Amino acid sequence: MKGKFTIGKKIGTGFGILILMTLIVFVWTYITLQDSRQINDRINSVNTPSIKVLQELKTSVLETRLFLVTWLKEQKENVDKVRLVEYQDKKIPDYENELKVLSKQWSDSQQDSLLSLFKTIDVYFAYIDSDIMSPLNSFEAYDDPMNTFLAQNSFEAGGSVHEYYMKIMGQLNSLIDSQKKIANQANVNMFDSFETLKFLVRNLGVALIIIGIVIAVYTTKTIVDPIQRLKVVAVKLGRGVFPKGKMKVGNDEIGEMTAAMNNVVDGLKRTKDFATEVGSGNFDINYEPLSSKDTLGKALLKMRDDLAENERFLEDKVKQRTAEVVKQKEEIDKQRSQIEEYFVQVTDSIKYAKKIQEAILPPERIVKKLLPESFILYRPKDIVSGDFYWLGEAQDKVFFAAVDCTGHGVPGAFMSIVGYNQLRQAIITTGGSDPASILDHLNRGVSETLHQNDKDSTSKDGMDIAICSLDYKTLELEYAGAFNPLYLLRDNEIIQTKADKFPIGSFLDGETPNFTNHTLQLQKGDQLYIFSDGYPDQFGGPKGKKFMYRRFRELIVEHSDKSPENQKQALQESLFDWMRDEEQVDDILVIGVRV
């Protein structure tokens, strides 16, 4: 036998060829996938982000064109003017920083084109500043026809601003097209690799199938000896084990196996038909086991009887449960409908209450008239608010107050109505003498309204307040407060005037406490801030802690050089950045006034 090409060697050779060809396909596939992955990574990390940022930059430059139209037409302060400055100072530089990082993977020529683009953008904004923004930087500037003519001439075709705008658009389109071409070429290369892989897999797959068939046919015809060892198993199968199909009976050992197998097939067919009938619910079907030792047949008969009994029991149980569920569902639907109706009614009532509450707040025209350089940041926690602000004028003085009533939402809103009415009555009664007298009268009015001076009263409601009177002629400021202090910002330093440590609506040992009146001599350029505790008490940040008064004061100083409207915007953005996913915990009110 030595030196002969045995069946084992033949089978080994055949499977060796199969393994070798499989290994070739695997290695080629792995290399192709790695190359494709690298190409795809570059597209996703460089080309696609580059195209996205360039498109966003293009959109931003287009928007500056729209903002310039507003600047040329609108004399008063406008959100488009603010956004134009924001785009110039922050948004465009942010895009430049992003593209500088992405362009590290670009070619040298593309990097040079990007550098040239931002030089052009710098010149573009320089002309905007010199030809439009600077000449038209005030209400009076718009009255000079020469200013508007020169600004319009620079903006229109042939002007400096228009010329560099068109140059920027051309450079941006060129960069976007080049990035798209690079991405498209990378995709083409990747698809070419996959086509090569497809050709290899298809041809080697056909070869594997052919070789596999040859090996299978050869093995089937040559390996006969194991059949003799299956004789005993085939005889046992005739007593009721797994069937394999009906075959022709011969006169040799294989014939004996075939006869036994035919018996098994007949028996298993009857077993299959029986199981099918039982599974479909026919529990009256007859069945005879193959022999006295046919445990499977006996188990099937017991299963039939058990299933018949269980089905009768379950049918009764299902009918009972169905009736209960239907009844419960009807009751739940009824309750849900009632709850939805109540919710709509309550929500509509609260929304209407919001309109009433907003009606008592001073309109913007009154705010701008009495406090020309000011802002009011007002963010209720719920639909209605426990915080409100108040403005008035008496004896050539402007009175303004920030009020924080007990609670928020509906309870706070009710308390704010009480506070507003009592504050208005206090101003009328005192004739606007001084803030402390107003708070003394307000304290008595709230306590009497809520009957807090009664022995049996359990009311603990009240309000914290900061109220100021400002004489614009003498620049004299008077202030009084209940818990809420006054911040005076001068020379980038905050001077805090502390409030009295008892709220409106409080009595101490049966005696009405008097509030302290503070008088301050202001200077031109001073800035005043009064507020509720909602902003400093807001949770957020990386550790979910309160914002705190120290950070609030630092934020005010940081943005003090901005206009009041921009200060308000900065406070809002800082608040949103701090809150992140946290909910607003209280009503927020901040009033800022520049003298």
Secondary structure by P-SEA (a helix, b strand, c coil): ccccccaaaaaaaaaaaaaaaaaaaaaaaaaaaaaaaaaaaaaaacaaaaaaaaaaaaaaaaaaaaaaaaaaccccccaaaaaaaaaaccaaaaaaaaaaaaaccccaaaaaaaaaaaaaaaaaaaaaaaccccccccccccccaaaaaaaaaaaccccaaaaaaaaaaaaaaaaaaaaaaaaaaaaaaaaaaaaaaaaaaaaaaaaaaaaaaaaaaaaaaccccccccaaaaaaaaaacccccbbbbbcccaaaaaaaaaaaaaaaaaaaaaaaaaaaaccccbbbbcccccaaaaaaaaaaaaaaaaaaaaaaaaaaaaaaaaaaaaaaaaaaaaaaaaaaaaaaaaaaaaaaaaaaacccaaaaaaaccccccccccccccccccccccccccbbbbbccccccccaaaaaaaaaaaaaaaaaaaaaccccaaaaaaaaaaaaaaaaccccccccccccccbbbbbbcccccbbbbccccbbbbbbcccbbbbbbccccccccccccbbbbbbbbbbbbcccbbbbbbcccccccccccccccccaaaaaaaaaaaccccaaaaaaaaaaaaaaaaccccccbbbbbbbbcc
